[in-house]
Amino acid sequence: MKRMVWSIFAILFSTWAHAHVPPTGPAYAKDLFAKFDELLQQRRIEGKLPNLEDPTDRDLLHKIWDGEALVGSPPYDESDLEALSFVMDRSGSLLALYGQARPLLLQDEATQSFALVFRAAAASQLAFNDFLAHQPNAAEMLRANGAKARGGIEKMFRGASIFLADPALKQGNKIVLIESLRADGPYLAQSISPDHRQALIDLFVPSVGQLPMPAQESLKIFMQKIKAAGCDLLCADGM
C-alpha cells in the first residue's frame, strides 16, 4: 500500500455534499478505460487515435473526462487512494498519448486529458495528506521519498506552463486548462515549499498578456493561490 501511495506522486473540480470517490467510481472507471483500450487498439489499426470527430469516440471520451463521475469531490481520505491512483495513472497515459502529437493535432483531447490529470492529482494530494497523518513514521517516509514526490508535482506545473504557452493552442483550450489550474493547482501547491513556488509562478507570467481578459484574471488568481497555499507535510519536509 505504501509503495503504491508513493507511486501516485512519482508519476508525475464541485459540492461537498457528495464527498469522496463515488461508490460506483472505481468500477465505472475501470470499465471506461477497458473500453478505451479496445477502441484504441481498433483505431490504431486504422492508423489514428480515438478522437472527438468520431461520434462513437466522442461519447466515450466525454465519459472518461467527467471528473465528477470518476473522482468525486472533497474531502478525501486514505481510503480513496487506490481508486484515485488508478484514475491518475490512466489519465496520465491519456495525456501522454494525445500530447505526443506535434503540432497539437488533437489538442482538444490533450487539453481535456490534462484537466483530468490535474483533478485526479489534486484529489490524490488530499487523500495522501490524510494517509500521512495516520502514519507514525511519516517523517521517515518523507525523508526517503519526499523530494521525488515534490519533483513530480513541480514537473506537472512546468508541463502545464509549456502546454499553455504553445502558440498552436486554441484560446478555448487555454481557458479550459487555466480553469483547471485555478481549481486544482492550489491543492498541489500545498506540497511545494514556498521558496520554490515563485519559480513556478514565473513560468506562467509570459502567458498572461496573450489571453483575453477573463482568462487573464483566472490565471492571475491561480498564481495568487499558488503563492498563498498552505504548507502540508510534503511541503514542510522540503523546507
C-alpha positions in Angstrom: 0.0 0.0 0.0 2.7 2.5 0.9 4.7 1.7 -2.2 1.5 2.3 -4.3 0.9 5.6 -2.5 4.3 7.0 -3.4 3.9 5.9 -7.0 0.9 8.2 -7.3 3.2 11.2 -6.9 6.1 9.8 -8.7 4.1 9.7 -11.9 4.1 13.0 -12.1 -13.2 20.2 -9.8 -17.9 20.6 -7.0 -20.0 20.3 -3.9 -19.2 19.0 -0.5 -22.4 17.0 -0.2 -21.1 14.1 -2.2 -17.7 13.5 -0.6 -15.0 11.0 -1.6 -14.8 9.0 -4.7 -18.3 7.9 -5.7 -19.1 4.3 -4.6 -19.5 3.3 -8.2 -16.5 5.3 -9.3 -13.8 2.6 -9.2 -15.7 0.0 -11.2 -17.0 2.7 -13.6 -13.5 4.0 -14.2 -12.1 0.5 -14.9 -15.0 -0.2 -17.3 -14.5 3.0 -19.2 -10.7 2.6 -19.6 -11.1 -1.0 -20.6 -13.5 0.2 -23.4 -11.0 2.9 -24.3 -8.2 0.3 -24.6 -10.3 -1.7 -27.0 -11.2 1.4 -29.0 -7.5 2.5 -29.1 -6.5 -0.9 -30.5 -9.1 -0.6 -33.2 -8.2 3.0 -34.1 -4.5 2.2 -34.3 -5.2 -0.5 -36.9 -6.9 2.3 -38.8 -3.9 4.5 -38.4 -5.3 7.0 -36.0 -6.3 7.7 -32.4 -9.7 7.9 -30.7 -10.9 11.5 -31.3 -13.8 13.9 -30.9 -14.6 13.9 -34.6 -16.0 10.4 -34.4 -19.4 10.2 -32.6 -18.6 6.9 -31.0 -15.2 8.0 -29.8 -16.6 11.3 -28.6 -19.2 9.7 -26.3 -16.6 7.5 -24.6 -14.1 10.3 -24.3 -16.6 12.7 -22.7 -17.5 10.0 -20.1 -13.8 9.5 -19.3 -13.3 13.2 -18.9 -16.2 13.5 -16.5 -14.1 14.0 -13.4 -17.1 14.2 -11.1 -18.2 10.7 -12.0 -14.7 9.2 -11.7 -13.1 11.2 -8.9 -16.0 12.8 -7.0 -15.4 15.7 -4.6 -13.5 16.5 -1.5 -13.0 15.8 1.3 -10.9 12.7 0.5 -9.1 10.3 2.8 -6.7 7.4 2.6 -9.5 5.0 1.7 -9.8 6.8 -1.7 -6.2 6.4 -2.7 -6.4 3.2 -4.6 -9.3 4.4 -6.8 -7.6 7.8 -7.3 -4.3 6.3 -8.2 -5.9 4.3 -11.0 -7.6 7.4 -12.5 -4.4 9.4 -12.2 -2.3 6.7 -13.8 -4.7 6.2 -16.7 -5.4 9.9 -17.2 -1.6 10.4 -17.3 -1.4 7.8 -20.1 -4.1 9.6 -22.0 -2.2 12.9 -21.8 1.0 11.2 -23.0 -1.0 9.6 -25.9 -2.6 12.9 -27.1 0.2 15.2 -26.1 2.8 13.5 -28.2 1.1 14.6 -31.4 3.0 17.5 -33.0 1.8 20.0 -33.8 -1.2 19.8 -31.5 -3.4 18.0 -33.9 -5.5 16.5 -31.2 -5.3 19.4 -28.8 -8.9 19.3 -27.6 -8.3 15.7 -26.5 -4.9 16.6 -24.9 -6.4 19.6 -23.1 -9.3 17.6 -21.6 -6.8 14.9 -20.6 -4.6 17.5 -18.9 -7.5 18.8 -16.9 -8.4 15.3 -15.7 -4.8 14.7 -14.7 -4.9 17.8 -12.5 -8.2 16.9 -11.0 -7.1 13.4 -10.1 -3.7 14.6 -8.8 -5.4 17.3 -6.6 -7.8 14.7 -5.2 -4.8 12.3 -4.6 -3.0 15.1 -2.8 -5.8 15.5 -0.3 -6.1 11.7 0.2 -2.4 11.4 0.5 -2.3 14.1 3.2 -4.8 12.0 5.2 -2.7 8.9 4.7 0.4 10.6 6.0 -1.5 12.0 9.0 -2.1 8.4 10.1 1.5 7.2 9.8 3.6 7.1 12.9 6.7 7.1 10.8 5.6 9.9 8.4 8.9 11.8 8.9 11.0 8.8 7.9 8.7 8.2 4.8 9.1 11.8 3.8 12.9 11.8 4.1 13.1 8.8 1.9 10.5 9.8 -0.8 9.5 13.5 -0.3 11.9 15.0 -2.8 10.7 12.6 -5.5 7.1 13.4 -4.8 7.6 17.1 -4.8 9.6 16.9 -8.0 6.7 15.1 -9.7 4.3 17.8 -8.8 6.6 20.6 -9.9 7.0 18.7 -13.2 3.2 18.8 -13.7 3.2 22.6 -13.3 6.1 23.0 -15.7 4.4 20.8 -18.3 1.2 22.9 -18.0 3.1 26.1 -18.5 4.7 24.8 -21.7 1.4 23.5 -22.9 -0.3 26.8 -22.2 2.4 28.8 -24.0 2.2 26.7 -27.2 1.1 29.2 -29.9 -0.9 26.4 -31.6 -3.1 26.0 -28.6 -6.6 27.4 -29.3 -8.0 30.1 -26.9 -10.8 27.8 -25.8 -8.4 25.1 -24.8 -6.2 27.7 -22.9 -9.3 28.7 -20.9 -10.1 25.0 -20.1 -6.5 24.5 -18.9 -6.4 27.7 -16.9 -9.7 26.9 -15.1 -8.3 23.5 -14.3 -5.2 25.1 -12.8 -7.3 27.6 -10.9 -9.5 24.9 -9.4 -6.9 22.2 -8.6 -3.5 23.8 -8.7 -3.6 25.2 -5.1 -4.1 21.7 -3.7 -1.0 20.5 -5.4 0.9 23.7 -4.4 0.5 22.8 -0.7 3.2 20.2 -1.2 5.8 22.7 -2.7 8.0 24.7 -0.4 7.3 28.4 -0.5 10.8 29.2 -1.8 10.1 27.0 -4.9 6.7 28.4 -5.7 7.8 31.8 -7.1 9.8 30.0 -9.8 6.8 28.0 -10.8 4.6 31.2 -10.8 7.2 32.9 -13.1 6.6 30.1 -15.7 3.1 31.3 -16.3 3.7 35.1 -16.3 4.5 35.3 -20.1 1.1 33.7 -20.9 -0.9 36.4 -19.1 -0.7 39.0 -21.8 -1.6 36.5 -24.5 -5.1 35.8 -23.0 -8.5 37.5 -23.2 -9.3 39.5 -20.0 -11.4 36.9 -18.2 -8.8 34.2 -18.7 -6.1 36.7 -17.6 -7.9 37.2 -14.3 -8.3 33.5 -13.8 -4.6 32.9 -14.4 -3.7 35.7 -12.0 -6.0 34.2 -9.4 -4.3 30.8 -9.9 -0.9 32.3 -9.4 -2.0 34.2 -6.3 -3.5 31.0 -4.8 -0.3 29.1 -5.5 1.7 31.6 -3.5 -0.8 31.7 -0.7 -1.4 27.9 -0.4 -0.8 26.2 2.9 2.2 24.1 3.6 1.4 20.4 4.2 3.7 17.6 5.4 5.4 17.2 2.0 5.9 20.9 1.8 7.3 21.2 5.3 9.7 18.3 4.6 11.2 20.3 1.7 11.9 23.4 3.8 
